[in-house]
Each structure stands twice: as structure tokens, then as C-alpha cells.
Amino acid sequence: MFKQPLLKKQELTEFAMKRVKENAAFLSFEQGEDELTFRLIEPNGDPSGWLWLHNIWNSYQRSGDLNEVIDLINGQLEGMKYIKQMTEQPRGVDVFNVYPAIRQSDYIKRS
């Protein structure tokens, strides 16, 4: 059975951002295009990415469970820490391993 959500969007955003700031104190944040989007700013002042709380909000609306919100935030923080520790730049999606929806045009031409 689903719980009724207790927090409004602004309250959930404040809750989530408090949790993020506690666990990523080295970052600062700027408000993005809406109340669920934040720009991550490195200590040297360089922007380093975005934090989207849209999925967290949608999940909370469905479940009403704050524990699930905390788990999702922790997952985003762990992913952020993992990427920060990487010595190589992330490669992104290798289109040759995605089948069959995305292929480079030269792959199609060779076929």
C-alpha cells in the first residue's frame, strides 16, 4: 500500500539538499532552471555538473517514503564520489555496444 506524501516539492527539495550538503561539503550549489535542478560548483569555482532531483520527487510522489528518498540521494552521492575518484575521463556510451537502436553512420555504411 502506498503512503500519502507528507512533504511538498519545496520541502522535499530542502530535505534533499540538506542531505547532499552534509555529504558533499566540498561542493556549492546554484539554483538551476527549476526548484529541482542545481548546478554543482567545485571549490575552485568551476561548474562540474548538475544535480537533478526530478526522479527523487517522482519516486516520492509514488511511494511517500522518505527512506526511499534517502536511498536515492545516497546513490547519487556515491556515483558522484566514484566519478570524482576516476583517473581517466569517463568515456560515455560506446555506440558499438548498444544494439540495435544506436549505431554510428559509418557502421551502417559498412554493413
C-alpha positions in Angstrom: 0.0 0.0 0.0 1.3 3.5 -0.9 1.9 6.1 1.8 0.5 9.6 1.3 3.3 12.0 0.7 3.7 14.5 3.6 6.2 16.9 2.0 5.6 19.4 -0.7 8.0 19.9 -3.5 9.9 22.8 -1.9 10.1 20.9 1.5 11.4 17.8 -0.2 14.0 19.8 -2.1 15.2 21.4 1.1 15.3 18.0 2.8 17.3 16.5 -0.1 19.7 19.4 -0.4 20.4 19.4 3.3 21.4 15.7 3.0 23.5 16.4 -0.1 25.3 19.3 1.5 26.1 17.2 4.6 27.7 14.5 2.5 29.4 16.7 -0.2 30.5 19.7 1.8 33.3 20.4 -0.7 30.7 21.5 -3.3 28.5 24.5 -3.5 25.3 24.8 -5.5 23.4 27.2 -7.7 19.7 27.1 -8.5 19.0 25.7 -11.9 16.1 26.3 -14.2 13.6 25.0 -11.7 13.4 24.1 -8.0 14.6 20.6 -8.6 17.7 21.4 -10.6 21.0 22.5 -9.1 24.4 23.3 -10.7 27.4 21.8 -8.8 30.3 24.2 -8.3 33.7 22.9 -7.4 35.8 24.6 -4.6 37.9 26.4 -7.3 34.7 27.9 -8.7 34.4 25.7 -11.8 31.0 24.2 -12.6 31.3 20.5 -12.5 27.8 19.1 -13.3 24.2 19.1 -12.4 22.1 17.6 -9.6 18.5 16.7 -10.7 16.0 15.9 -8.1 13.2 15.2 -10.5 13.4 11.4 -10.2 13.6 11.7 -6.4 10.5 13.8 -6.5 8.6 11.5 -8.8 9.6 8.5 -6.7 8.5 10.2 -3.5 5.1 11.1 -5.1 4.5 7.5 -5.9 5.7 6.0 -2.6 5.5 8.7 0.0 8.6 7.0 1.6 11.4 9.3 2.8 13.7 6.3 3.3 13.5 5.7 -0.5 14.4 9.4 -1.0 17.4 9.0 1.3 18.5 5.8 -0.7 18.2 7.6 -4.0 20.2 10.6 -2.7 22.9 8.3 -1.3 23.1 6.6 -4.7 23.6 9.9 -6.4 26.3 10.9 -3.9 28.1 7.5 -4.3 28.1 7.9 -8.1 29.4 11.4 -7.8 32.2 10.2 -5.5 33.1 7.4 -7.9 33.3 9.7 -10.9 35.5 12.1 -8.9 37.9 9.3 -8.0 38.3 8.1 -11.6 41.7 8.7 -13.0 40.5 8.6 -16.6 37.8 10.7 -18.1 34.5 8.8 -18.4 34.1 7.5 -22.0 30.3 7.8 -22.1 28.3 5.4 -24.2 30.1 3.1 -26.6 27.7 3.1 -29.5 29.1 -0.2 -30.8 27.9 -2.0 -27.6 24.3 -0.6 -27.9 22.2 -2.8 -30.2 20.3 -2.2 -32.4 18.9 1.3 -31.5 22.0 3.4 -31.8 24.7 2.9 -34.4 27.3 5.3 -35.9 26.6 6.2 -39.6 29.9 4.6 -40.8 28.9 1.3 -39.2 25.7 1.3 -41.2 27.5 2.3 -44.4 30.0 -0.6 -43.9 27.1 -3.0 -43.5 
